[in-house]
Amino acid sequence: MNLLLLLFASLLRKILFFALMFFSFSFVAAQKKVDLISPNNKLKLTVNVNNDISWSVSLNNAKVIEDCTILMEMGEGRSLGKDAKIKSKKTKSYNKTITVQIPNKDKVVNSNYNELMLDFKQQFKVVFRAYDDGVAYRFVDLNKSSKQVNSEGMSLTFPVGSKTYFPKEDSMYSHNERVYLYDKVEELNAGEFCSLPVMFQTNAAKVLFTEASLHNYPGMFLEKSKSASSFTSKFPKYVLEAIPNIEFEPDRNQIISKKASYIAKVDGEREYPWRVFIISDDDRSFVESNLVTELSGDSKLEGEDWIKPGKVAWDWYNANNVYGVDFEAGINTETYKYYIDFASRNNIEYVILDEGWTKSTTEILDDNDVIDVPYLIEYAKSKNVGVILWVLWKPLYESPDKILKTYSSWGAKGIKVDFMQRSDQFMVESYEKIAEIAAKYKLIVDYHGAFKPAGIERVWPNILNYEGVKGTENNKWSKDITPEHNVTIPFIRMVAGPMDYTPGSMRNVNKQDFTKKEDAYGIFFSRPMSYGTRAHQVAMYVIYEAPLQMLCESPTIYYKEQETVDFISKIPTIWDETVVLFASVADYIVLARRKGDSWYVGAMTDWSSREFKVPLDFLEKGNYKAKIFKDGINAIRNAEDYKVEEKVVTQASTLLLKLSSGGGYSAILTKE
């Protein structure tokens, strides 16, 4: 009997042992594959942890990202992702409300998402989020001894047959101002790379890739790999030495003479940037998305009432080309008084003194002999106009506190910082340091020669705009700025944040001369023209997001086009609400934005003429006065032809929009 009991006990122990082994194996196996679903149940992100960490995404059960393998290699020989072992996982749903300090799209953002946090035994985490309009992930290093990042790997594979709107770069030393090359992914050559944002088009949906919460870390580029449908991450190395480029404008251009083997220095544990994928089968979603805002940090400023968005009378595009005056035009006191007077008469908040006002481009604490900047700032103040001062990044960053304190003592309201051209860690950190010092002296900031917005502007909301876009200034030396380009950038570059495209050209031309059927465009550096109609340019003030928005044309020309200026001056530069009505990437866009009780409708098209019927059911009850700026009946013959009309509308009304080739449409709807 005792023997039987012993045998039974032994058998029971073996059964229990194998059962525990089975359940342990099942638990570990379950850990290796985890699904994360978006709140609306349309997006599914599947994470796999085996020898590496990878994930894929489906929209409505159709793959839009086949595979994305991620990895960070640290300087201490640590690998975050290779042979990773999950210690724990946590999923949670969030529904937050974000109030945006300087709202270039929506003042209040409802942030609803599901989050998966994977905690690994190797002292790091990977956080995944699924939103209704996209997914994102970031690494979090928990090791207090980390000193550097050697590389951050991301291998991204799309379904076969995918296409891309590819902002191809020639170098990572770049202004990030590119046209978007539309091509099949497999047609790109291995080694070709682009800046961000970049858009991909699969059979099921489009994917916009960019980054957010970029702080003290290099910006990412994306490089075509040898595999037909795959890309890999690419980063500038940490810069050890940069010297002036003696052969080409050494005051602003550099040669990176020494680089480290790593991409970033770090000091222990930290969070890394979010990798952001906006995904939709509806092109309207990309313009409406607030995902970069949602994934960026909170403001570090205690009081922000001094930050004043607005419009700017800008000099450089028109080469200070004023005429019909009794003084010699140029970079001098009288010319800028003319700009200030124009701004004051038209309720334009700012004037920029662009390149040329300083003693030299590297001696930026003093003005030159023909211009009295402190006097001009006082004169502008008496006219209720603020002055923004242009500076090169390099001399500014040599002594930023002293320089910005001086500008503030003169009464300047902001700075326009130009020619950064780099995305390495040192440069990214400098954006924040300059913004922080500028905030101390209550100065707004406009970054030119810059990378795209990636969350720094949320933390330092005195950064009102970035360039990083191929904009109007290119009219001075190229024919690249076409209506097709103009209706591409809202879906790609503008998704990252505000863009200083600098609209407002009054010298408008069609694709071809109406009679000779020849190219109507001529390149003139000091008197540039723009492709597309006058109404196309005006619509940019509604469609393009820019809390600091330029008027690029000469005040002399604007005085001759006062009706156009009167319309533009009534359009805000920040918004409470945005609704996209019709949209197709690189073809057309129609949207409505609200500021207070008023609504603003904007529409732009490529070289194809189009018609849209726009129901005004987004309005509140009651009558609205509609002031409309649209293509004239003869805009196809003369791109400067337009018509302004007024009517009364209600939420039951429908606007009929007739857009000429390269045309546009704007309406200001004011509640009566």
C-alpha positions in Angstrom: 0.0 0.0 0.0 2.8 2.4 1.0 4.6 1.5 -2.3 1.5 2.4 -4.3 1.2 5.7 -2.5 4.9 6.5 -3.2 4.5 5.6 -6.9 1.3 7.7 -7.1 3.0 10.7 -5.4 6.0 10.4 -7.8 3.7 10.3 -10.8 1.7 13.3 -9.5 4.9 15.3 -9.1 5.9 14.6 -12.7 2.5 15.5 -14.0 2.6 18.8 -12.0 6.1 19.5 -13.3 5.2 19.0 -16.9 2.0 21.0 -16.5 4.0 23.9 -15.0 6.5 23.7 -17.8 3.7 23.7 -20.3 1.9 26.7 -18.8 5.2 28.5 -18.4 6.1 27.9 -22.0 2.6 29.0 -23.0 2.9 32.2 -21.0 6.3 33.0 -22.6 5.0 32.2 -26.0 2.0 34.4 -25.4 4.4 37.2 -24.4 6.1 37.0 -27.8 3.2 38.2 -29.8 0.9 41.0 -28.6 -1.9 42.8 -30.5 -2.8 46.5 -29.8 -6.0 47.7 -31.3 -7.0 51.3 -32.0 -10.0 52.7 -30.1 -12.2 52.5 -33.2 -11.1 48.9 -33.8 -9.8 49.7 -37.4 -6.0 49.6 -36.8 -4.3 46.6 -35.4 -0.6 46.7 -34.4 1.0 43.3 -33.8 4.2 43.2 -31.9 6.5 40.2 -32.1 9.4 39.6 -29.7 11.7 36.7 -30.8 15.4 37.2 -31.6 14.5 40.8 -32.2 11.5 43.2 -31.7 9.3 43.7 -34.8 5.8 44.9 -35.5 3.3 45.2 -38.3 0.1 47.2 -38.9 -3.2 46.4 -40.5 -6.1 48.7 -41.4 -9.4 47.0 -41.7 -7.6 43.7 -41.9 -5.3 44.8 -44.8 -1.6 45.1 -44.2 -0.2 48.6 -44.6 3.1 48.0 -42.9 4.4 44.4 -43.5 7.2 44.6 -40.9 9.1 47.1 -38.8 12.1 45.7 -36.9 13.5 48.1 -34.3 16.8 48.2 -32.3 19.0 50.5 -30.4 22.8 49.9 -30.0 24.2 51.6 -27.0 27.9 52.6 -26.5 28.4 50.2 -23.6 27.9 47.1 -25.8 24.2 47.0 -24.8 21.6 46.1 -27.4 18.1 47.3 -26.9 16.1 44.8 -28.9 18.5 42.0 -29.8 17.7 38.8 -27.9 15.3 40.8 -25.7 13.5 39.1 -22.9 10.1 40.5 -21.7 9.9 41.0 -18.0 6.3 42.3 -18.0 3.7 43.9 -20.3 1.0 46.4 -19.5 -1.9 47.7 -21.6 -4.0 50.7 -20.8 -6.5 53.0 -22.5 -6.3 56.8 -22.3 -8.7 59.6 -23.1 -7.1 63.0 -22.5 -7.9 66.6 -23.4 -5.0 68.7 -24.6 -5.3 72.5 -24.8 -2.8 73.8 -27.4 -1.1 77.0 -26.5 -0.6 78.3 -30.0 -3.2 76.3 -32.0 -2.2 76.1 -35.7 -5.0 73.6 -36.2 -7.3 72.9 -33.2 -7.3 74.7 -29.8 -8.6 71.6 -28.0 -7.5 68.1 -29.0 -9.2 65.0 -27.7 -6.4 62.4 -27.4 -7.8 58.9 -27.3 -5.5 55.9 -27.6 -4.6 52.5 -26.3 -1.0 51.9 -25.0 1.1 48.8 -24.7 4.3 49.0 -22.6 6.8 46.2 -22.8 9.3 46.1 -20.0 12.4 44.1 -20.8 14.9 42.4 -18.5 17.8 44.3 -20.2 16.7 47.5 -18.5 14.6 49.2 -21.2 11.1 49.6 -22.3 9.3 50.0 -25.7 6.1 51.9 -25.6 3.5 51.4 -28.4 0.4 53.5 -28.9 -2.6 52.9 -31.2 -4.7 55.9 -32.1 -7.6 56.0 -34.6 -5.4 57.9 -37.1 -2.1 56.1 -36.6 0.4 54.3 -34.4 3.7 55.3 -32.7 6.5 53.7 -30.7 9.4 54.9 -28.6 12.3 53.4 -26.7 12.8 54.2 -23.0 16.3 53.4 -21.5 16.3 52.6 -17.8 20.1 52.1 -17.4 21.6 55.0 -15.4 25.1 54.2 -16.8 24.2 54.8 -20.5 26.7 57.3 -22.1 26.0 57.2 -25.8 23.9 55.8 -28.6 25.8 54.2 -31.4 22.8 53.7 -33.6 19.0 53.4 -33.7 17.8 50.9 -36.2 14.5 50.8 -37.9 13.9 48.5 -40.8 10.6 49.3 -42.4 8.9 47.1 -45.0 5.8 48.0 -47.0 3.6 45.7 -49.1 4.8 44.9 -52.6 3.6 47.5 -55.1 3.6 50.5 -52.7 4.4 54.0 -53.9 5.9 57.0 -52.1 5.9 60.8 -52.1 9.7 61.0 -51.5 11.5 64.2 -50.4 14.8 63.0 -51.7 17.9 64.5 -50.1 21.4 64.7 -51.5 23.0 65.2 -48.1 22.0 65.3 -44.4 23.5 68.8 -44.4 20.4 70.3 -45.8 17.7 73.0 -45.5 15.1 70.1 -45.9 13.4 72.0 -48.7 12.5 69.3 -51.3 9.9 68.5 -54.0 8.0 65.2 -53.4 9.0 62.6 -56.0 6.1 60.3 -56.6 7.4 56.9 -57.6 7.1 53.2 -56.9 9.1 52.1 -53.9 10.9 49.4 -55.8 12.0 52.0 -58.4 14.1 53.9 -55.8 17.8 53.0 -55.8 19.4 51.5 -52.7 21.1 54.2 -50.8 18.7 57.0 -51.8 17.4 58.7 -48.7 14.9 61.4 -47.7 14.1 63.8 -44.9 10.9 63.6 -42.9 8.0 63.6 -43.2 7.6 61.1 -46.0 4.4 59.5 -47.3 3.8 56.0 -48.6 0.8 54.7 -50.5 -0.2 51.0 -50.3 -3.2 49.4 -51.9 -5.2 49.7 -48.7 -4.1 53.1 -47.3 -1.5 55.9 -47.1 1.1 56.1 -44.4 2.8 59.3 -43.3 6.0 58.8 -41.3 7.6 61.4 -39.1 8.8 61.9 -35.5 7.8 63.7 -32.3 9.3 64.7 -29.0 12.7 65.2 -30.7 14.8 66.6 -27.9 18.7 66.6 -27.6 18.9 63.8 -30.2 19.5 63.7 -33.9 16.7 63.9 -36.4 16.0 60.8 -38.4 16.2 60.3 -42.2 15.0 57.3 -44.1 17.1 55.4 -46.6 16.1 52.9 -49.3 17.6 49.5 -48.6 18.5 46.8 -51.1 15.2 45.0 -50.5 12.6 46.0 -53.0 10.0 47.4 -50.5 12.2 48.2 -47.5 13.8 51.3 -45.9 16.2 51.7 -43.0 16.7 54.6 -40.5 19.6 57.0 -41.1 21.1 59.5 -38.6 23.8 62.1 -38.7 26.7 61.2 -36.5 27.6 63.4 -33.5 29.6 66.4 -34.8 33.0 66.8 -33.2 34.2 69.7 -35.4 32.5 71.9 -38.0 34.6 74.5 -39.9 33.5 77.3 -42.2 33.2 76.4 -45.8 35.7 78.9 -47.2 34.7 78.3 -50.8 31.0 79.1 -50.3 29.6 81.7 -47.9 31.6 80.8 -44.9 29.5 83.0 -42.6 26.7 80.5 -42.8 27.9 77.3 -44.5 30.0 74.7 -42.8 32.0 71.6 -43.5 31.6 68.8 -41.0 35.3 68.0 -40.6 35.2 65.5 -37.7 32.4 63.1 -36.7 32.1 60.6 -33.8 31.3 56.9 -34.4 28.1 57.4 -32.4 25.0 59.5 -33.0 24.2 60.9 -29.5 25.7 61.5 -26.1 23.4 60.6 -23.2 23.5 60.8 -19.5 21.8 57.7 -18.1 18.1 56.8 -18.4 15.9 58.8 -20.8 13.0 58.6 -23.2 13.8 58.7 -26.9 11.7 60.3 -29.7 8.4 58.9 -30.8 8.4 57.3 -34.3 5.0 58.4 -35.7 3.0 56.6 -38.4 -0.3 58.4 -39.4 -2.4 55.9 -41.3 -5.6 56.4 -43.3 -7.5 55.5 -46.4 -9.0 59.0 -46.4 -6.7 61.8 -47.4 -8.5 64.3 -45.3 -7.2 62.6 -42.2 -3.6 63.7 -42.7 -4.5 67.4 -42.7 -6.8 66.9 -39.7 -4.4 64.8 -37.7 -2.9 66.2 -34.4 -0.8 63.2 -33.7 2.5 65.1 -33.6 1.0 67.5 -31.1 -0.4 64.6 -29.0 3.0 62.9 -28.8 4.9 66.0 -27.9 5.7 67.3 -24.4 4.0 70.1 -22.4 5.1 73.7 -22.3 7.9 74.7 -20.0 6.7 78.4 -20.0 4.7 79.6 -17.0 3.1 82.6 -18.7 2.5 82.7 -22.5 0.3 85.8 -22.9 3.2 87.7 -24.4 3.4 85.3 -27.3 1.6 87.1 -30.1 1.0 85.2 -33.4 0.3 87.3 -36.5 1.2 88.4 -40.0 4.5 89.8 -41.2 5.4 92.3 -43.9 8.5 90.6 -45.3 11.3 92.3 -47.2 13.7 89.7 -48.6 11.4 88.0 -51.2 10.7 91.3 -52.9 14.3 92.6 -52.5 13.2 95.8 -50.7 11.8 96.7 -54.1 9.6 99.7 -53.4 9.0 102.5 -55.9 7.0 105.6 -56.5 8.7 107.1 -53.4 11.0 110.1 -52.8 13.9 108.1 -51.3 16.3 105.5 -52.6 14.9 102.0 -51.9 17.1 99.5 -50.1 18.2 98.4 -46.7 17.9 101.7 -45.0 15.8 103.5 -42.4 13.4 105.2 -44.9 12.6 101.9 -46.7 11.8 100.1 -43.5 9.6 103.1 -42.3 7.7 102.5 -45.5 7.2 98.8 -44.6 6.2 99.7 -41.1 3.6 102.3 -42.4 2.2 99.6 -44.7 1.9 97.1 -41.9 0.3 99.7 -39.6 -2.3 100.7 -42.1 -3.3 97.1 -42.8 -3.3 95.8 -39.2 -0.3 93.6 -39.9 1.3 92.7 -36.6 5.0 92.6 -37.6 7.8 93.6 -40.0 10.9 91.5 -40.5 14.3 93.1 -41.0 15.9 90.3 -43.0 19.5 89.9 -44.0 21.4 93.2 -44.3 20.5 95.2 -41.2 23.5 94.1 -39.1 27.0 95.6 -39.3 28.0 92.4 -41.1 26.4 89.0 -41.1 28.8 87.9 -38.3 28.8 91.2 -36.3 25.2 91.1 -35.2 25.2 93.2 -32.1 25.2 96.4 -34.1 23.3 97.8 -37.1 25.1 99.2 -40.1 25.7 102.8 -41.1 22.6 103.2 -43.2 19.9 101.9 -40.9 19.0 102.9 -37.3 17.4 99.7 -35.9 16.6 101.0 -32.3 14.9 104.0 -33.9 12.9 101.9 -36.3 11.7 99.6 -33.4 10.5 102.7 -31.5 8.9 104.1 -34.7 7.2 100.7 -35.2 6.0 100.6 -31.6 4.3 104.0 -32.1 2.5 102.5 -35.1 1.5 99.3 -33.1 3.8 97.1 -35.2 6.5 94.7 -33.8 9.9 94.2 -35.3 11.5 90.8 -35.9 15.3 90.7 -36.5 17.0 88.2 -38.8 20.2 86.5 -37.7 22.5 83.7 -38.8 22.5 80.8 -36.5 26.3 80.5 -36.2 27.1 84.0 -34.8 23.9 83.9 -32.7 24.8 80.7 -31.0 28.3 81.9 -30.1 26.8 84.3 -27.6 23.0 83.9 -27.5 22.2 85.4 -24.1 24.2 88.6 -24.8 22.8 89.0 -28.3 19.1 88.3 -27.4 19.3 90.5 -24.3 20.5 93.3 -26.5 17.7 92.9 -29.1 15.2 92.8 -26.3 16.6 96.0 -24.8 16.0 97.7 -28.2 12.4 96.5 -28.0 12.5 93.8 -30.7 9.6 91.3 -30.6 11.3 88.3 -32.1 14.1 86.7 -34.1 14.3 84.9 -37.4 17.2 82.4 -37.1 18.6 81.1 -40.4 21.0 78.6 -42.0 21.1 75.8 -39.4 21.1 73.2 -42.2 21.9 70.3 -39.8 20.0 67.7 -37.9 22.7 66.3 -35.6 22.3 66.2 -31.8 24.2 69.4 -31.2 22.0 71.3 -33.6 18.8 69.9 -32.3 19.8 70.9 -28.8 20.6 74.4 -30.0 17.0 75.0 -31.2 15.8 74.5 -27.6 18.6 76.5 -26.0 17.9 79.5 -28.3 14.2 79.2 -27.7 14.7 79.1 -24.0 16.9 82.2 -23.9 14.5 83.9 -26.3 11.6 83.2 -24.0 13.6 84.7 -21.1 13.6 87.9 -23.0 10.1 87.5 -24.3 11.1 87.0 -28.0 9.2 84.9 -30.5 11.3 82.6 -32.8 11.0 81.7 -36.5 13.4 79.0 -37.7 14.6 79.1 -41.3 17.1 76.8 -43.0 15.6 74.4 -40.5 14.4 70.8 -40.1 10.6 70.1 -39.8 8.7 70.7 -36.5 9.0 67.7 -34.2 7.6 68.8 -30.8 10.1 71.4 -29.7 7.6 74.1 -30.5 5.1 72.5 -28.0 7.7 72.7 -25.2 8.8 76.2 -26.2 5.6 77.7 -27.7 7.5 81.0 -28.5 8.7 79.0 -31.5 5.9 80.1 -33.9 7.2 78.7 -37.2 9.7 76.6 -39.1 10.7 76.6 -42.7 11.8 73.1 -43.7 9.5 73.4 -46.8 10.1 74.3 -50.4 8.2 77.6 -50.4 7.6 80.8 -52.2 11.2 82.1 -52.1 12.1 79.4 -54.6 10.2 81.5 -57.2 13.3 83.8 -57.2 15.5 81.1 -58.8 13.4 78.2 -60.0 10.1 76.9 -61.5 9.6 74.3 -58.8 6.7 75.9 -57.0 3.8 74.7 -59.0 0.1 74.3 -57.9 0.7 70.6 -57.7 3.5 71.1 -55.2 1.3 73.6 -53.3 -1.5 71.0 -52.9 1.0 68.3 -51.9 2.7 69.9 -48.9 -0.5 70.2 -46.8 -0.7 66.4 -46.7 3.0 65.8 -45.9 5.1 68.6 -44.6 2.3 70.4 -42.8 1.3 67.3 -41.0 4.4 67.7 -38.9 3.5 71.2 -37.8 3.5 74.9 -38.9 5.4 75.8 -42.1 6.8 79.1 -43.2 6.0 78.8 -46.8 5.7 82.6 -47.1 2.7 83.2 -49.4 1.2 86.4 -50.8 2.6 86.7 -54.3 0.7 89.2 -56.4 2.5 88.6 -59.7 0.6 85.5 -60.8 0.9 83.5 -64.0 -0.8 80.5 -65.6 1.0 77.4 -66.8 1.1 78.7 -70.3 0.6 82.0 -72.0 -3.1 82.0 -73.1 -2.4 83.0 -76.8 1.1 81.5 -77.6 0.7 78.4 -75.5 4.2 78.8 -74.2 5.5 78.8 -70.7 4.3 82.0 -69.1 6.8 81.9 -66.3 10.0 83.9 -66.1 12.6 83.8 -63.3 13.4 87.2 -61.8 15.3 87.2 -58.5 14.3 90.8 -57.5 10.8 90.7 -58.9 9.6 87.1 -58.7 6.3 85.7 -60.0 4.3 82.7 -58.9 2.5 79.9 -60.7 -1.3 79.7 -60.2 -4.0 82.3 -59.8 -4.4 85.2 -57.3 -7.1 83.3 -55.6 -4.7 80.3 -55.2 -2.3 82.5 -53.3 -5.0 84.0 -51.1 -6.4 80.6 -50.2 -3.0 79.7 -48.7 -3.8 82.0 -45.8 -6.6 79.7 -44.8 -5.1 76.4 -45.8 -1.4 76.7 -44.7 -0.8 76.5 -41.0 1.6 79.3 -39.8 1.0 81.2 -36.6 3.6 83.6 -37.9 2.5 84.1 -41.5 4.3 86.2 -44.1 3.1 88.6 -46.8 5.9 88.2 -49.2 5.2 90.9 -51.8 6.4 94.5 -52.0 4.3 97.0 -50.1 4.2 99.1 -53.3 2.5 96.3 -55.1 0.2 95.6 -52.2 -1.0 99.2 -52.2 -2.0 98.7 -55.8 -3.8 95.5 -54.8 -5.5 96.9 -51.7 -8.7 94.8 -52.2 -6.6 91.6 -51.9 -4.7 92.9 -48.9 -8.0 93.9 -47.2 -9.2 90.3 -47.6 -5.9 88.7 -46.4 -5.7 90.9 -43.4 -9.0 89.6 -42.0 -7.8 85.9 -41.9 -6.4 84.7 -38.6 -3.1 82.8 -38.2 -4.3 80.5 -35.3 -7.4 78.5 -35.2 -9.9 76.9 -32.8 -11.2 74.1 -35.1 -10.3 72.6 -38.4 -12.6 70.4 -40.7 -11.3 69.1 -44.0 -14.2 68.8 -46.5 -12.6 67.4 -49.7 -9.0 66.3 -50.2 -6.7 64.3 -52.5 -3.0 64.3 -52.1 -1.3 66.4 -54.9 -4.6 67.2 -56.5 -6.8 69.4 -54.4 -7.9 70.4 -50.9 -11.0 72.1 -49.5 -11.2 72.8 -45.7 -13.0 75.0 -43.2 -11.4 76.5 -40.1 -13.1 78.3 -37.2 -11.8 81.2 -35.1 -14.3 82.2 -32.4 -17.8 82.5 -34.1 -16.4 83.0 -37.6 -15.5 80.3 -40.2 -13.0 80.5 -43.0 -13.2 78.3 -46.1 -10.2 77.7 -48.3 -9.7 75.6 -51.5 -6.8 75.0 -53.8 -6.3 72.8 -56.9 -3.5 71.7 -59.1 -3.4 72.5 -62.8 -6.8 70.9 -63.2 -9.9 73.1 -62.9 -12.5 71.7 -60.5 -15.9 72.3 -59.0 -17.0 71.6 -55.4 -20.3 71.9 -53.7 -19.7 72.7 -50.0 -22.6 72.3 -47.6 -22.3 74.7 -44.7 -23.8 72.4 -42.1 -20.8 73.0 -39.9 -22.2 76.5 -39.1 -24.3 77.3 -36.0 -27.9 78.4 -36.5 -28.4 81.9 -37.7 -27.3 84.2 -40.6 -23.6 84.6 -41.6 -22.2 87.2 -43.9 -20.0 85.5 -46.5 -17.2 87.5 -48.1 -15.8 85.5 -51.0 -12.5 85.7 -52.9 -12.6 83.5 -56.0 -11.1 83.0 -59.4 -12.3 85.5 -62.0 -14.1 84.3 -65.1 -11.0 85.2 -67.1 -8.4 83.7 -64.7 -7.6 81.0 -67.3 -6.4 83.9 -69.5 -4.9 86.1 -66.8 -4.0 84.4 -63.5 -4.4 87.7 -61.6 -8.1 87.9 -62.4 -10.3 87.5 -59.4 -13.7 88.4 -58.0 -14.8 89.5 -54.5 -18.5 89.1 -53.7 -20.7 89.1 -50.6 -23.8 87.1 -49.7 -25.8 85.9 -46.7 -25.6 82.2 -45.9 -26.9 79.8 -43.2 -26.2 76.2 -42.2 -28.7 75.1 -44.9 -26.7 76.9 -47.6 -24.3 75.3 -50.1 -21.4 77.1 -51.6 -20.5 76.3 -55.2 -16.7 76.6 -55.7 -15.4 76.9 -59.3 -11.6 76.7 -59.3 -9.7 77.6 -62.4 -6.5 75.7 -63.5 -4.1 76.4 -60.7 -6.9 78.2 -58.9 -8.2 78.8 -55.4 -11.2 80.0 -53.4 -11.6 81.6 -50.0 -14.6 82.7 -47.9 -14.9 84.5 -44.6 -18.2 83.6 -42.9 -19.0 86.1 -40.1 -22.0 85.5 -37.8 -24.5 88.4 -37.9 
